[in-house]
Structures are given as structure tokens and as C-alpha cells.
Amino acid sequence: MKKLLSLFFLIPFYTFAQMNHSMPGAMDDGLKKITSYNFPLKKTQLAPGNIYQGKKVEYDLYVTDTMVNFTGKRRHAIAINGQIPAPILEFTEGDTAIIRVHNMMKMETSIHWHGILLPNKEDGVPYLNTSPVEPGETYTFTFPLIQSGTYWYHSHTMLQEQSGLYGSIVIHPAQPEPQLKEYVVLLSDWTDENPHQVLRYLKRGGEWYAIKKGALQSYGEAIAAGAFKDKLKQEWQRMPAMDVSDVYYNKFLLNGQETNEFKDAKPGEIIRLRIINGSASTYFNLQYANSYMRIIAADGINVTPVNVNKLEIAIAETYDILITVPETGTAELRATSWDVMGYSSAFFGNGPVIKAPDIPRLNYFKMMQQTGSMNMKGMDMGNMPGMDMKNMNMPNDTSSPKKEMNMNSMEGMKMNDMAGMDMKMEMPGEFNYNMLRSLHPTTLDSSLVPREVKLALTGNMLRYVWSFDFKTLSAADKILIRKGERVRFVLTNNTMMRHPLHLHGHFFRFINAQGEYSPMKHTFDIKPMETVTIEFDANEEQDWFFHCHILYHMMAGMARIVSYEGSEQNEFAKTGYRKLKKEDNILYPWYDLSVHSQGAWFSGNISNNKMALEFEGRASWKGNYETETHLLRYLDKKQYLAFYIGYDYRKNKTLPLANKPNTKDNRRVFDAGFYYLLPMLIRSEWRIDHTGRLRLQLERRDLPLSNNFFVDFRVNTDKEYNVAARYMIAKSFSISTNYDSDYKWGIGLTWHY
């Protein structure tokens, strides 16, 4: 199979100012210059004839279950060759990679080579283009390296990536570059929970992660913050609380540790860092204490160098940067999680530590106010707190990505510190995509009318279902394209979450303010309510994956198959990708059991994307009991409306209507009806049973009054009502109380699963 991709590599003179953050406004020893390096300009293409002509570079990767202790607790993980992260795989452009993956576990696994251009069957997505590596088996990947740069690899089987199955790839260019000391910096996130339990908990809409992060945004907190009206408006629009990350993580790691020291970095030395965000669902902000960072490559491809003081890196992206080791002391490179719940650090040099600046905690109520003030048809996303909307990638935004130095901040500086300083110089600012500029024009063949594919990013946070155009992978058709076409994707994010999107097997033009010099990428971030355009030459064959790289969003349905029409169908395509597509439609169970002084209450749910089986049971210690069982089917795109059929069984001995047949206290009836989610997140139920009896019920669960305190209520036309409250003291445990119109008042404990 032949491929053609222009990958341009040229790094001109590097010069940037260094700032000592321990002394705001002061320059560290004046301006320092990074030595000039002439990197060769080259155009990389697949050699004709035998594509496996290069030197063979072989690796054996042994995938094993293991135990780790990142938090003081021993937990299960997955390692390669006994380590997390997995070994760095190094190649030179033109080599042929031969990688044997030995699965030593009792479950299947897979490896995807993220950002690598290779034959379709070597891509590593199980049940799409590559067979999974079965337990006890070995799969040999063989592919030529026709590119250079920083990349990575990870499992594409279920949620294994979260458990540690990820590693880095470095491909050196065929033409030698000037030698710099370099380090790989692989960022990741870690949870002590089983990742399958994390996804199940997200599916049930549990509150514990928000409680742990201080992101619940309860009514009590809203009143204290002066945001009560905004909270009401938010719930009137049926919107859950704002958040920037779904999962609470115990640790954030850099090369598998919270802290790394690189003491072999010499004073004043310029070093190259290959930064990889290999996390499952965490964006990171990078800051370096000693100087500005100079971006020289994005997603493996060299770009026009640009200086930044903060680099935001989306999940699955890679950036190469240059930094300078301080002349004296040790400088911190800090990677802070986007929800500002923690960070990991790398230290370069020796001596006293120069710390990177702290990032303030997110103001969720300010974010809520900004969101509530948006006009959803013509949204003003400017300067949205915590969401960095000021740096959105609008193609017609030609504003400068730099900001001028504020000379007022120079007051008190010694004049000899200013020697040689250009008073008109512009100081680097925070990174945004408009800063990325290709070294050469990247425009595609203008004589071809592009095939335009419009996709909306959609989701239901209440049920944790993520999709494109309201269709999960299991329900969606393939995106059909033809070889030789110019393809343009226009994507609009209609959710209030950010999504890092990745297209397998291709690089694409990410259309930004640089116009014909728009950068080439394989992964990009798209912000809430933003529209992004990418385009690429359809120069491949067969089927490739396109998906959100937040692991839990992908597993909840936000993925599509990009298929080349007329390509030979593999064994998985012939079965409609049955095994791949079933992954986002798995049944997830959860329940709550309250044991109180007057009785016990149980509610359970087994649910997938469109269906749910709900059960409720109530029993008093006097022998009265009731059950309701409903089978639901969600009908509309937003999943506000669900039709159901069910059975209501009640046998009460001591209640007022216990001896009368077919009453609310004594009945055995089949029923049917529908649920509809009203504003304020109130669930309405409209039903009729087989005797013709009608009932309307209104219910609200999980009404947050403080960070740990919740209220539930239910009332219906049978004159039944229940008010309950609980105080969560752990993810699975609450102190609770309730008053029921039939069972009266009680207090006790609730278990959550």
C-alpha cells in the first residue's frame, strides 16, 4: 500500500526571553538567546517498490496484569514489559518496525499506533481493521516508518488504556538534526477505581466525583455565591451542573510518577521535550518556571517556532518544545489538570527550586453565569472563565497571538538588567491554535470540489450517552468517502464539554487563522459551541476510526467509521462490525438501598443507550410491600421522552385501603405510559393501567442543597407523597431519612451501587 504525505521539518533560529517567575516582571539575567540550529527541509514520501526496504527494528512487548501503588493502596493495572508507562519505542525514519505483542493476560488486548501512517490492517483497532491479541497469543505488527516525530501507542480494547497500557514513540528524521539533549514527557491520569466501575458510575449520574472536586454547584453554594437565579435558569433549561472533567482522579502522573528529576540537564543548556498527553480524560496546562517554552512541533510535524508561557495540551496530542535549564537552581515544568485538582512535575537542573506558578481554582458559578448569559443561536463565547474561550480557533480571527510587554511592570528594574533589551519586543502569551503555522503552504488541490461532511457533536450528560448527530457508533452508518477526493469535515460542538477528536490513518489540515499555512494534525480539540473545519486528501483504503479521545466518551458512543467506498471488505466489515459496535451499548446496572427505622426502600436500574429496566420496591417492617417494574424505551434525540410498559404489585395488610381490590394499597395491574423530563429536572410520569385507572406523578431526585446534602421528592394523583434527604459521606454510603404518606417517618442508612 502506498501513501503520500508532505511532512516538512525546518527549525530556524531559536531566540526567546526567559522569565524568573519568583520575581514577577523581572527578566532572568536579561535576554538569553537559544543557539541557531539549521534543521533540514525535507519532503517525506513512501518509497516505490518494496515498502519494507528499511532497516528492521524489532521490539517484543509483553502485556501483563500487575499491581501498582500510586496512592498508598495496591490496585490492579496493566503493564508492558513490567512498566507503566510502557517502554519508549525509538526508530529512524525509513526503518521497518517489527513489533511482537505478547498477551500474557487472561483477556484480549490490542495496540493502536497513534498518529502513525501505516497499512490499514496494522492500525490496531480490534474488530475494525485488526484482530485482537487473544490471551496467550502473539500478534506481530510490521509497518514501514515514513515519517518522523513524537507519537505514542495505547490499547484500543475497552478501558485498558486507563489501567496503564500506553507508551511513547520517537521517530528520528532520516536526515540528522543538530543534536540537543531530549527527554520524553508522557502525561497521564490515574484512578484507584476499576475503570469499568468509573464508566458505570458516570452512566448512573452519580454525584460523588463532583463532590470530591467541589464542582457540585448546589443551591446553598449558589445562594452564597450570589448565583441563585443562574442556578434556577440552568436547571430550568434541564442542564446539569457545569464541569470541565467527568472523572475525579487520584493522581496525575508524568512518566509514571508525580515528580521527576532530570539532574543531568546542565546549567544554561537548551533541551528538547517531547510532550505527550496520554491521559484517558484529562487536559493539561503546562508551565515552565525558568523561561518561556518554544513550540517547534505539533502532533509530530514541525511548525514555525512560537514562544508561549502556558501550553494547553488536549488528550492524545503531542508537542515538541524547547526550554532552557537555569544557570543556577532547578526549574519546574508543571502539568496541571484542567479541573485544577492536581498536577505532576518535572525538575531540570540542580540547586534551589524555581517553582512554576499556581493556577487558581475554577470558579464554577462564574462559568455558570457566563453559560446562562449566552444566546444559543449567536453565542458570545468571549473570555468564558475556566473554558479559555478567548482563544477559540476562528478561521477569520487574524489577531496576533502575542501580547506586548507591559512596561509599567518594569518599574524598579536595574538598568544594567535591561542591557540589550528591545523595548518593543512582544512577550509570549498563552497558547492557542491560531499560533500554529505550518512551515510551508498546506492547501489541497483547489480543482477538486471537496466532499463536505457536516457533523454535530451531541450528548446527554444526564444519561451519559455521547454521539455524533445524536447517533452513537452502535446506531450510526459509516461516513463514506472515495479515494482521490478532497474531504472536508465541518464539526460543530453542541455540547457543554470539550472533545479531543482523532482521525486514524490520516493527517489533516486544521483550518485556523494561518490560512494556507494552516497546520497539519491528527488530533484536535473542539470547545463548546465551536465550529471547526478540517480537510484532507483521501489517499487511503478500507475503514478508519474517527472518535473522541476522552476514553469514556468514546466508550459511550462518540465515534464513527470513515469508510472508503469500493475498498475490499475485511472480515469485520462483512459482519457490520458487530463486536466493535456493541461496546457502547453495554447494559450497566445501579441501585440504591435505604434501610430506615420504618421500612426499606430499593430502586434499581439496568440501562443501555435507548432502553432501561427500572424496579422500585418498598416494604415496611409490618409486612406491607409494593413493587413497580417498568421497561422503558427512550424516543427522542435528547432522551427527555420515554415510553414504558410495566407491572404494579402491592400487598399491604395495615394500610387504609388494604381490603379493597384494585386500590393504591392492594393491586396487581399491568400499566403503560410515558416519562417526560420537565424543566427543573423534574420527571413527570403519565400512566394508565389495564383497569383504566389514570395516574400522574412528579418526581425530582438528587436536588443538591449543599455539597454533600441532597433532597428527593415524589407526589402523585393517588395522594401518595414521599420526601427524602441524605448526606453523602462516601461514594457508596449516605446517612438518610424520609417521610412517606403511607409509611411515615424514618431514619437510617443508604447504600449506593
NORLINFEN-V407671 format. One record per backbone hydrogen bond with DSSP energy under -0.5 kcal/mol. NH is the residue of the N-H (numbers start at 1). CO is the residue of the C=O. If there is no record, write none. Layout:
NH,CO ; NH,CO
//
This chain:
5,44 ; 7,5 ; 8,6 ; 12,10 ; 15,13 ; 16,32 ; 20,26 ; 21,19 ; 21,289 ; 23,20 ; 26,23 ; 28,18 ; 29,27 ; 30,27 ; 34,14 ; 39,11 ; 39,37 ; 44,42 ; 46,3 ; 51,49 ; 53,50 ; 57,96 ; 58,56 ; 59,98 ; 61,59 ; 61,100 ; 62,60 ; 63,61 ; 63,102 ; 64,62 ; 64,79 ; 66,77 ; 68,75 ; 71,73 ; 75,68 ; 77,66 ; 78,163 ; 79,64 ; 80,83 ; 81,62 ; 83,80 ; 85,166 ; 86,166 ; 89,168 ; 90,88 ; 91,170 ; 93,172 ; 94,145 ; 95,92 ; 96,55 ; 97,95 ; 97,143 ; 98,57 ; 99,141 ; 100,59 ; 100,98 ; 101,99 ; 101,139 ; 102,61 ; 102,100 ; 103,101 ; 103,137 ; 104,63 ; 104,102 ; 109,133 ; 112,154 ; 113,123 ; 114,112 ; 114,152 ; 116,113 ; 118,116 ; 122,119 ; 123,120 ; 126,124 ; 127,130 ; 128,125 ; 129,125 ; 130,125 ; 133,109 ; 134,132 ; 136,103 ; 137,134 ; 139,101 ; 141,99 ; 141,139 ; 143,97 ; 145,95 ; 146,144 ; 149,171 ; 151,149 ; 151,169 ; 152,114 ; 153,167 ; 154,112 ; 155,165 ; 158,156 ; 160,157 ; 162,159 ; 163,159 ; 163,160 ; 164,161 ; 165,160 ; 166,164 ; 167,153 ; 168,86 ; 169,151 ; 170,89 ; 171,149 ; 172,91 ; 172,170 ; 176,174 ; 181,270 ; 183,272 ; 185,274 ; 186,184 ; 187,185 ; 187,276 ; 188,253 ; 190,251 ; 197,194 ; 198,194 ; 199,195 ; 200,196 ; 201,197 ; 202,198 ; 203,199 ; 204,200 ; 205,201 ; 205,202 ; 206,201 ; 211,207 ; 212,208 ; 213,209 ; 214,210 ; 214,211 ; 215,210 ; 216,210 ; 219,704 ; 220,705 ; 222,218 ; 223,219 ; 224,220 ; 225,221 ; 226,223 ; 227,222 ; 231,227 ; 232,228 ; 233,229 ; 234,230 ; 235,231 ; 236,232 ; 237,233 ; 238,235 ; 239,234 ; 249,247 ; 250,190 ; 251,190 ; 253,188 ; 254,257 ; 255,186 ; 257,254 ; 260,345 ; 262,347 ; 263,261 ; 265,262 ; 268,325 ; 269,266 ; 271,269 ; 271,323 ; 272,181 ; 273,321 ; 274,183 ; 275,273 ; 275,319 ; 276,185 ; 277,317 ; 278,187 ; 278,276 ; 284,313 ; 285,336 ; 286,284 ; 286,311 ; 287,334 ; 289,332 ; 292,17 ; 293,308 ; 294,322 ; 295,293 ; 295,306 ; 296,320 ; 297,320 ; 298,301 ; 299,318 ; 301,298 ; 303,296 ; 304,437 ; 306,295 ; 308,293 ; 309,429 ; 310,429 ; 311,286 ; 312,310 ; 313,284 ; 313,311 ; 314,312 ; 316,277 ; 317,314 ; 319,275 ; 320,297 ; 321,273 ; 322,294 ; 323,271 ; 325,269 ; 329,350 ; 330,352 ; 331,348 ; 332,354 ; 333,346 ; 334,287 ; 334,332 ; 335,344 ; 336,285 ; 336,334 ; 337,342 ; 338,283 ; 340,337 ; 344,335 ; 345,258 ; 346,333 ; 347,260 ; 348,331 ; 349,262 ; 350,329 ; 354,330 ; 355,353 ; 360,358 ; 364,362 ; 367,363 ; 368,364 ; 369,365 ; 370,366 ; 371,367 ; 372,368 ; 373,369 ; 374,371 ; 376,374 ; 378,375 ; 381,379 ; 384,381 ; 385,383 ; 387,384 ; 388,384 ; 389,384 ; 391,388 ; 392,389 ; 394,392 ; 395,393 ; 397,394 ; 398,396 ; 403,427 ; 405,425 ; 407,405 ; 409,406 ; 410,407 ; 411,408 ; 413,410 ; 417,414 ; 418,414 ; 418,415 ; 419,416 ; 421,418 ; 423,421 ; 425,422 ; 427,403 ; 431,310 ; 435,432 ; 436,433 ; 438,517 ; 439,302 ; 442,516 ; 443,516 ; 448,445 ; 450,448 ; 451,486 ; 452,450 ; 453,451 ; 453,488 ; 454,452 ; 455,453 ; 455,490 ; 457,492 ; 458,456 ; 458,467 ; 460,465 ; 464,460 ; 465,460 ; 466,556 ; 467,458 ; 468,471 ; 469,456 ; 471,468 ; 473,557 ; 475,472 ; 476,472 ; 476,473 ; 479,561 ; 480,478 ; 481,563 ; 484,538 ; 485,482 ; 487,485 ; 487,536 ; 488,451 ; 489,534 ; 490,453 ; 490,488 ; 491,489 ; 491,532 ; 492,455 ; 493,530 ; 494,457 ; 494,492 ; 499,526 ; 501,499 ; 501,524 ; 502,547 ; 503,522 ; 504,502 ; 504,545 ; 506,503 ; 508,521 ; 509,535 ; 510,508 ; 510,519 ; 511,509 ; 511,533 ; 515,512 ; 517,514 ; 518,515 ; 521,508 ; 524,501 ; 526,499 ; 529,493 ; 529,495 ; 530,527 ; 532,491 ; 534,489 ; 535,509 ; 536,487 ; 538,485 ; 539,537 ; 544,562 ; 546,560 ; 547,502 ; 548,558 ; 549,500 ; 551,280 ; 551,549 ; 553,550 ; 554,550 ; 555,551 ; 556,552 ; 557,554 ; 558,553 ; 559,557 ; 560,546 ; 562,544 ; 562,560 ; 563,479 ; 563,561 ; 564,542 ; 565,481 ; 565,563 ; 567,564 ; 574,570 ; 575,572 ; 576,573 ; 577,572 ; 581,577 ; 582,578 ; 583,580 ; 584,581 ; 585,582 ; 586,583 ; 588,607 ; 590,605 ; 592,603 ; 593,751 ; 594,601 ; 595,593 ; 595,749 ; 596,594 ; 596,599 ; 597,747 ; 600,619 ; 601,594 ; 602,617 ; 603,592 ; 604,615 ; 605,590 ; 606,613 ; 607,588 ; 608,611 ; 612,632 ; 613,606 ; 614,612 ; 614,630 ; 615,604 ; 616,628 ; 617,602 ; 618,626 ; 619,600 ; 620,624 ; 621,598 ; 623,620 ; 625,651 ; 626,618 ; 627,649 ; 628,616 ; 629,647 ; 630,614 ; 631,645 ; 632,612 ; 632,630 ; 633,643 ; 634,610 ; 635,641 ; 636,641 ; 639,636 ; 642,675 ; 643,633 ; 644,673 ; 645,631 ; 646,671 ; 647,629 ; 648,669 ; 649,627 ; 649,647 ; 650,667 ; 651,625 ; 652,665 ; 658,655 ; 660,657 ; 662,666 ; 663,660 ; 663,666 ; 666,663 ; 667,650 ; 669,648 ; 671,646 ; 672,688 ; 673,644 ; 674,686 ; 675,642 ; 676,684 ; 677,640 ; 678,676 ; 678,682 ; 680,235 ; 681,235 ; 681,678 ; 682,678 ; 682,679 ; 683,681 ; 683,699 ; 684,676 ; 684,682 ; 685,697 ; 686,674 ; 687,695 ; 688,672 ; 689,693 ; 690,670 ; 692,689 ; 695,687 ; 697,685 ; 698,715 ; 699,683 ; 700,713 ; 703,711 ; 704,702 ; 705,703 ; 705,709 ; 706,709 ; 710,726 ; 711,703 ; 712,724 ; 713,700 ; 714,722 ; 715,698 ; 716,720 ; 717,696 ; 719,716 ; 722,714 ; 723,739 ; 724,712 ; 725,737 ; 726,710 ; 727,735 ; 728,708 ; 728,726 ; 729,733 ; 730,733 ; 733,730 ; 734,750 ; 735,727 ; 736,748 ; 737,725 ; 738,746 ; 739,723 ; 740,744 ; 741,721 ; 744,740 ; 746,738 ; 748,736 ; 749,595 ; 750,734 ; 751,593 ; 752,732 ; 753,591
//
